[in-house]
Amino acid sequence: MITLSFSETKKVYFASDQHFGAPSAESSRIRENKFIKWLNFIEKDIGALFLVGDLFDFWFEYKSVVPKGFVRILGKLASMSDNGIPIYFFVGNHDLWMEDYFITELGIQVFHKPQEFYINGKSFLIGHGDGLGPGDNGYKRMKKIFTNSISKFLFRWIHPDIGVKLAQYLSINNKLISGDDNVICHGPEKEIIFKYILKKENEKSRNFYVFGHTHRPIDLPTEKFRYINLGDWINHYTYAELTLDNLLLKTWKSHND
């Protein structure tokens, strides 16, 4: 468990599923600029930032190459980190090939599975949400293949110009990579993520469960805990804001700028 504590003047922010790079560099740049405006806006009172997966629609780190583009968002995150703002990144199903670039170049801590936090006296379980709970077996098999060290070694031998284009095509067109069983709308209580949460809650009680992946903003209180799904920055432009008193699911009001 990681423990964080902030003064009443600071807030903790959560966002997920930006999918920068999709469906094209041009349209993605518009959303990237909106997200950077939001980062500029929250910087005045931010205590910590949680990026809960799928910041990119595709990400792969060769030994000496990272995907072209994303200079503005990477530069902004680097600046925030250099200014002492702790940033926590959770690998999603579209950027699961992340290695150590964020750690060594940006000073951002990276998690590959859900992580428990204790923030201002409240307990959290935070993760992207892909491959959790029962079902979605096709995606789970695909994920095992993609995260296998041999698979990554072989992909690294493909020239980046070919490998990146191939991966971008698969990312957009292959439903197995998206884990679609987990994003079909059955109602919050029937979601795979929520079933996973119930299992974890039976093991250990927590105040908040914060996930992404489904692209649907959800604020679901129960008698024992609260489930927040962060939505996305494609259609909803939603994020969560933690103050000393409450956790709020909000919409970035300037998303039409």
Buried (B, 14 or more C-beta within 10 A) or exposed (E): EBEBEBEEEBBBBBBBBBBBBBEEEEEBBEBBEBBBBBBEBBBEEBBBBBBBBBBBBBBBBBEEEBBEBBEBBBEBBBEBBEEEBBBBBBBBBBBBBBBEBBEEEBBBBBBEEBBBBBBBEBBBBBBBBBBBBEEBEEBBEBBEEBEEEEEBEEBBEBEBEEBBEEBBEBBBEEEBBBBEBBBEEEEBEEBBBBBBBBEBBEEEEBBBBBBBBBBBBBBBEEEEBBBBBBBBBBEBBBBBBBBBEEBEBEEBEEBEE
